[in-house]
Amino acid sequence: MRRRQGLAIAAGMLLLASTAATAEASPAQGAKSLHYGDVVRAAPRTLMVVGRPLDVANGKADVANAILYRARATLYVIDTGATPSFRPSLREAIKRLRPFRRVVLVNTHGHPDHIGNNKLVTGLRALSVRHYMSRRDFPIADHYVKVSLGRALRDVSGYIPGFDHPTAQARELYDLFKPVEQSRGTRRAIESLPQKRIRIGHWQTRAWKFGRNDVDVIPTRAHTRGELIVYFPKTHLLHMGDELFYYQSWAESNNDRTRRVFVNAIKAAHNGAVRILTSGHEFTVFHGAKHIRRHLRTFIYGYDTYNRVVKGILAATGPAGATVAEIIEGVASSPAMQRAPGGPNPGGPLFGALEALNKLKQLHAVSSGGPRATRGFHLPSP
């Protein structure tokens, strides 16, 4: 039984692995192709430890990029990736940024691919070690299978084949990330700190500031309810966390806020304020404000095009409506979606279904009821 369940996961997510691998092998123009475990200089005194895409077929969890920055005697670590295979590279990056006396660890959100090696950092010998995450993501970090991944698989179960045992399948997929050493005992809610008003380029917002203008941590609450992005004022680097990765997918994602993040990041990349861009799952470092703005605009294009394509599918089906499978197929065959980030169906059927369900909710689509596989959705009457 468990082998059959595992195969169901692989069938549902195999396309995710292949599309993500393609994105890694073919970076955007002006960005250098990097490989898993590379420790690369992203900016002065700044290193990126390169993660990898999900590869269920070969039993490999996805691993988020980690960013490390030293300002005087303080080492700042943004996320710690996951799995023991990532740890030698993380240790190497830490070694290359010595000496330091203080450590500040910030987790952009609570998904396991970002917090799995926290104990390696919180266990460093230093005069002080501080560890922050949004309290909004504590439940995700502590109960990932129940609150996030299991919920996602339960949401799509029945709409598309292959997810008939969502809880067991979620546990099996989560096992790929183990051991997840998130260092819960050192974690502190970043909301316990005072915020300040900041300006990045043309973007005015509020942030938690660290050091002597070393690091600004900004809440977006888009990819997750506690998602954070991080700005380094002295090196002009903006780290986007997971806002640029399957951004309409998870049940805890907020579509409207996601688009706002893209707009605000473009505003930030003016007047020389953002000259370097990194994110959790783009295995590249982007340089140059114009190139960064152009890259970010592709996500606005993808968001708006997806919105328009789904509306068109629903409008064309009449009173019977379109099933989730028909929406996925319609999006995949749409010529307009070919230029969207990741292509017309990034993530395969699982993420395609999650994106469709999130969009249907955002559009207040009306359901015909009945079994999920044949349940039609249509736009509400004007």
N, C-alpha and C positions, 0 to 999 in steps of 0.2 A: 504493500500500500504506500509506504513512504517513498519508495523508488518511483512509483507512478506519480506521486505528488510532486517530487523533485523534477521529473521530466515535464510536468505541466508548467512549472515555473520557467524552465529552460525554453520551452516552446513559446511562452508568452513574452519572454524578455530577450530572446536571442537577437532580434532585430535591434533592440536597444544597444547591445554590445557592438554590433557591426556598424551602426551609424555613428556611435561615439568614437569608435576606433578610426573611422574615416575622418571625423573632425580633427582628431589628434594628428593624423598623418598629413592632412592638407590644411595648414593654418592659413589665416587670412593674409592678404598681401601685406608685406612689410613686417610680418611676425615670423620668428624663427621656430622651426619645429623642435620640440623637446621630447624627452623620453622619461619613462617612469623612474623615479629616484634621482634624476638629475638635480644637482644643487647649483643654481644659476644666479648670477648677480642681476638683480632687477633694477637697482638704483644704488647710490652710495650707501654703504653699510647696510644694505638690504639684500637678502637672499630669498629665493623662492625654491622650495622643495617640490618637485613636480609629481603630481598624482597620476591617476590612470582611470580609464573608463570601466564601467561594469562589464564583466565577462562571465556570465552565469555558466555558459557551456563548459568553461575551464575552471569553474569554482573560484573565481576571483572577484572579490568585492570592489566596488569603485572606491577610489581614494581621492579626497580633495587636496588641492594644493595648500601648502602651508607657507606663510610669509613671516620672515624674521627680520627684525630691524634693531640695531643698537644705537642708542642716543646716549653719549657719555657713558655712565656706568649702569645703564638700564637696558636690558634685553626685552624687547616686545615680541611676543609670539602670537600670530593670528592663525588659529586652528592648528591641529596637530595630525591631520590625516587619520589613517586607520590601518590596522593589521600590523603584525610584527615585521613584515617585509619592508615597511616604510621607515622603521625606527633607525636603522643604520644611517640612512640619508639625513634624517632629522638630527641625529647626534652629530653628524659631520657638519651640518649647518651651524649648530650651536657652538661647536668647537672653533669654527672659523670666525665666529663673532666674539670670542673671548678677547679681553677680560671684561667681566661685568660683575656688579655687586647686587643688583636687584633684577627681578624678573616680573613681568606683567604678561599674563596669558589672557587673551580674549577669544572666546568662541563666537563665531558669527551667528550660529544657531545650533539647535540640539540634535541634528541628524548624526548618526554614528560615524559617517565617513569624515566628519570634521572634529570629532571629540575622542576618537578611539585611542589616542596615545597621549592624552592629557597628563597621565601620571608620570610619564617620562619628563615632562617639563616642570610639573609641580614638585617633583622630587629632586630638582637640581639644588645643589648647595649654593645658597646665596643669602645675603643679609636679610632680604625679604622676598617673598613670592606671593603675588596677588593674582587671583583667577576670577574672571568675570564672564557672565552670560546673562541674557535677558531672562528674568523670572518667568516670562510668558512661555519660554521654551523648556523649562524644567520638566513638565510632564512628558514632552516628546523625548527628552534625553533619558528619563527614568523609566518610561513605559513605551518604548518605540514600537514594539509589535502591536500592542493594544491601541495606542493612541494615534499612530501615524501609518506605518506600513500595513498592519492588519486592517485598519480602517479603509485604506486605499484599495486593497484587494477585495474587501467586502463590498465596497462601492461598485466595483466593476463586475463582480461575480454575477453571472446570468446575462449580462449585456453582451459579453463576448465569451467565446469558449476558452477553457483552459484554466479557469480560476474557481473551481468547484469546492476547494478546501482552503479558503482564504486564510484562516488562522494558522493552520499547519504549514501552509506554503510560506506565510510571512515569517514564521519561526525559522523555517529552513533557509530562507534567504538571509535573515538576520545572522544566522550562524556563520555566514561567510565573513562577517566583520569581526568575529570574536578572536581574542578577548577584547572587549570594549572597556578600556581602562579610563573612564571619564573623570576620575578623581572628584567624586561628588562631595567629599568632605571639605575640599578646599574652595568649592564654588561659592561665589557671592553674586547676588543680583546686581547688575550694573545700575539698575534703577535706584539703588541705595545711594548713589553718588549724585551731586548736583550737576545740572546741565547748564551750558552757556550758549549764548547766541553766537553763531559763526557765519562767515561768508566764504564760499569757495567759488571763485570766478563770479558768475552771475547768480549763483544759488545762495540764498539765505536760509538757514535752518538752525536747529538746535542739536547739540552734541555733548558727549562726555569727553572732556579734555584731559590728557595725561601728560605729565612732565612739563617741561618748559616749551610748550607748543610742539611737543613731539608727535602726538597721535590724537586724532579726533575720531571718536566712535559715534556713528550716526544711526539712529533707529529708522528702519524703513517699514517693517512689519508687512512685507509683501510675500516673499517666498515662504516664510513662516510668520507666525504672530509675533515672534521676537527677533526676526532677522535684523542683523546689523551689517553696515558696510563701514569701511575704515579708510581714513584719509591721513596721509603723512605730509604735513605742510612743508617741511624743509626739503623733501625730495620730490614733491608734487606727484606722488603716487596715490592712485585711488584703487582700493581693492573692493570688488563688488560682491564678494561672497557667492551665493548661489542665485543672485538675481538674473544672471545671464545663462541659466541652465534649466531647461524644461520649465520655463517660468510660469506656465499656466496649469501645472499638473496636479500638485498635491492638494488634498482636501483642506489643508491648513493655509494654502496660498490665497492671496487676495488679488484678483485680476485688476481691479481699478488702481490699487496702490502700485502694482507692478508696472503699469504703463507710466505712472507718475515718476517712478524711480528712473526710468529711461530718460524722460524729459528733464528731470533734475540733474542727472549725470551729464547730459549734454550742456546744460547751463553751467555746470561746474567747470567744464573743459573750455573755458574762455579766459582771456587775459593771462594765459600761461599758468593757470592754477593747477590744471591736471595735464601732465606731460607723459605720464606712464599709467597704464591700465592693466590690472590683473583681475582674475576672478577665480572662483573655486574650482571650476571644471573646464576652463579654456586653458589648454596646456601650452600657452604662449604668453609672451609679454609684449604688449602693444605700446609703441612709442610715437609721440607726436600728437599735438592737440587736434589737428585737422583729421588725421587718420583715426584717432579715438572717436571724435564726433561722428565721422562717417560710419565707423563700426557700430556705434550705439544706435544710429538711425536705422540700421538694418533690423534691429529688434522692434523698433516702433513700427516699421513696415510690416514685419512678420505678425506682430500683434494685431494691427489694423486689418491686414489682409485676411488673417484667420477669422477675425470677427465678421468681415464682409462675406467670406466664403460660406461660413456656417449659416449666416442669415439667408444667403441665397439658396442653400440646400433646403432649409426649412420652408422658405417661401414657395419653392418649386414643387413641394410634395403635396400641397393641398391639405384638406382636413385630416387625412389619414396620418400625416406627419412622417418624419424620418426616424428610423431606428438609430441607436448609437453606432451599430456596425455600418449602416449606410452613411452616416456622417463621417466616420473614419475613412471609408472608401472614397467619399466625395472629396474630402480634403486631400487625400493622397493623390488623387487624379487631377487636382486643380493645377493648371499651368501657372496661375498667379502665385501659388505657394512654393514653386520651385526655387524662388529667390529668397525665401524666408530662412532665417538661421536654422541650420540643421536639415533643411529640405522640407518636403511636403508632409512628412510624417515622422518627425524625430522621436525616437523612443519606441517605435513599434506599437503593437496593439494595446499594451497596458497603458502607456502614457497617452496614446491616442484616445483611449476611452476616458481616462481621467481628465484630459483637456476638454473633451466634448462635454462631459458631465458638468465641469466647472462653468463652461460657456453657457450651457443650457440654463443653469441656475442664474447666471448673471443676466441672461436675456429674459428671465421669467417665463421660460418656455412652458407650454401646457402639455401634459402627458395624457395619452389615450388610456393608460392603465393596462392591466393584463400582464402576462409574463414579460420579464425584462427583455428577452431575446427578440420579441415582436412588438415591444412597446414603442409607439410612435410619439414623436414630439413635434409641436408646431408653435409658431409665434403666437402670442396672445392677440386677441382682436383689438383693433385700434380703439 
